[in-house]
Amino acid sequence: MRPARRRLARWGCIGALLFFSAVCCAAPISNAISAYVALQTGRSDDGGTDGGTAADIPPRMLAAYHKAVQQVGRYVPKCKAMRWPILAGIAKVESNHAIGHNIAENGDIRPKIYGALLNGSGAGGNTTALPDTDNGRWDGTASGERAVGPFQFLPSTWGSVGKDAGGDRVADPHNADDAALGAAVYLCGEGRNLAQRSELKATIWRYNHSGEYVTDVLGWIDQYTAAAKAPDLRSVQGKVRTVMEAALSRRGVPYSWGGGNANGPSYGICCSPSGKSGANIKGFDCSGLTLYAYAKAGISLPRTAAEQAGVGQRIPAGLGTGALKPGDLVFYAYAPGHDSTIYHVGIYAGSGQMINAARPGTAVRLDSVTAMSGYAGGARLL
């Protein structure tokens, strides 16, 4: 883990009465690329979360996360609720799951992943020089320290938590299996209960002393947790099912600022508050997706999220997300209680999930309803 640093990239969001009234967008969880997750297989060997194939995680890395969850009990038997989405959330922010590197069958990652040399220069956010502790064995330099591997361990930390997950008698932070197990051991501490949100937050803070980092990682954990479970449509019938199936069928379609209409994905416009153009991307923004899905059930919706909040039976935010039913629109606002400030809309899928076109750089996916900030209630049209 690297010294605390600020992650500055944030997608701004503009509501119907603000500058970009033609479209909606979403507040970010991270500045990383797509986190669309589609359930393809079912497992129950990772602390209670169904195992899925995450489209933005290389299969070999995902296998390493599952393996680490299975093995961590040998080293921290009192650890509770370690799950692969926790490891995936950390690795997403630290290295984007080693994407762009070759991951061998045995888990070795090449080229190796190195962070900035922590010499106090300011590069990579470091302001304090750290002396060398491994004579360059893991970080490739004896002139100082730098974080290594997909989980970005300092060599000094790796020396205390590194474990051999593959049986070759070497604990290597540049090996996917070893690195994931080492991260699980570190996060478990002496035996934490990671099912408790407060303890999970404290654990992530220990990994990197940055409130922004904690928010970033928690967002990815929530997304992986929610998206690894497919919604159960067996009890959903009629037009509600039509809406949900239409939206779910578009999972993986890229986000496009201003994109989407009643006929499906379309090229968007320029530009989002962060300067991201949808003009060359055929896809959906948040309200474009809801407009499309409801059109399949014969219901015409206005174009923006704020306008869509005025359709159907309004579900007050004060009732909590437990008042939502599958097929409901779910809204998020800068100032909950003031619908003119609504900036985002999704389709509630049940079990705390929503079908969501989140922000530029992502794809239509399942998210937790807690993945966005400013919950502003819902609307029931069916």
Secondary structure, DSSP 8 states (H G I E B T S, - for coil): ---------------TTSS-TT------S-SSS---EE-------STTS---EETTS-HHHHHHHHHHHHHGGGT-TT-B---HHHHHHHHHHHHGGGTTSEE-TT-BEES--B----BSS-GGG--SB---SSTTTTTS-SSS---BTTTTB-HHHHHHH---SSSSS---TTBHHHHHHHHHHHHHTTT-BTTSHHHHHHHHHHHS--HHHHHHHHHHHHHHHHHTS----TT--HHHHHHHHHHHTTTT-BB-TT--BTTB-EE--S--TTS---TT-EEB-HHHHHHHHHHTTT----SSHHHHTTSSEEE-GGG-GGG--TT-EEEEESSTT-GGGEEEEEEEEETTEEEE--STT-BSEEEETTSSSSEEEEEE--
